[in-house]
Amino acid sequence: MNREKACRTCRFIVEEGDKCPNCEGETFTTFWRGYVVITDPDNSEIAQKMEITRKGKFALRLSR
């Protein structure tokens, strides 16, 4: 079982791979807290405040 990791660039949470499918970033952290699931980024106030334009699971806070 792979441990979820968050992209340091856009906070997108991925389970496997070395490249973020959201922003093509290559730096990740396994130290993150809380998450938000965006299902409709165009009509979500949270997505707009976090500058998220894609559906998915995003970390709220990154550590280290």
C-alpha positions as semicolon CSV with decimal commas, in nm:
position;residue;x (nm);y (nm);z (nm)
1;M;0,000;0,000;0,000
2;N;0,142;0,336;-0,106
3;R;0,139;0,630;0,131
4;E;-0,037;0,939;0,000
5;K;0,188;1,236;-0,069
6;A;0,113;1,598;-0,147
7;C;0,269;1,799;-0,426
8;R;0,467;2,091;-0,280
9;T;0,372;2,312;-0,576
10;C;-0,008;2,274;-0,593
11;R;-0,098;2,055;-0,288
12;F;-0,261;1,786;-0,505
13;I;-0,258;1,451;-0,323
14;V;-0,129;1,151;-0,515
15;E;-0,077;0,788;-0,418
16;E;0,191;0,686;-0,666
17;G;0,417;0,823;-0,935
18;D;0,702;1,070;-0,948
19;K;0,519;1,350;-1,128
20;C;0,211;1,542;-1,019
21;P;-0,078;1,488;-1,263
22;N;-0,213;1,833;-1,177
23;C;0,088;2,063;-1,228
24;E;0,369;1,832;-1,345
25;G;0,562;1,913;-1,025
26;E;0,821;1,665;-0,902
27;T;0,861;1,752;-0,533
28;F;0,635;1,587;-0,278
29;T;0,593;1,560;0,098
30;T;0,428;1,294;0,310
31;F;0,394;1,544;0,595
32;W;0,061;1,717;0,541
33;R;-0,252;1,779;0,748
34;G;-0,613;1,789;0,647
35;Y;-0,755;1,780;0,300
36;V;-1,038;1,910;0,090
37;V;-1,208;1,727;-0,196
38;I;-1,309;1,954;-0,481
39;T;-1,585;1,818;-0,705
40;D;-1,689;2,136;-0,887
41;P;-1,401;2,386;-0,894
42;D;-1,592;2,640;-1,105
43;N;-1,867;2,685;-0,845
44;S;-1,668;2,627;-0,525
45;E;-1,573;2,923;-0,305
46;I;-1,307;2,711;-0,134
47;A;-1,153;2,617;-0,469
48;Q;-1,147;2,983;-0,571
49;K;-0,979;3,090;-0,245
50;M;-0,721;2,811;-0,277
51;E;-0,679;2,885;-0,650
52;I;-0,776;2,529;-0,746
53;T;-0,904;2,476;-1,099
54;R;-0,921;2,096;-1,113
55;K;-1,129;1,827;-0,941
56;G;-0,945;1,622;-0,683
57;K;-0,810;1,587;-0,330
58;F;-0,586;1,868;-0,203
59;A;-0,387;1,907;0,119
60;L;-0,477;2,200;0,343
61;R;-0,141;2,235;0,519
62;L;0,204;2,113;0,421
63;S;0,477;2,054;0,677
64;R;0,853;2,045;0,634
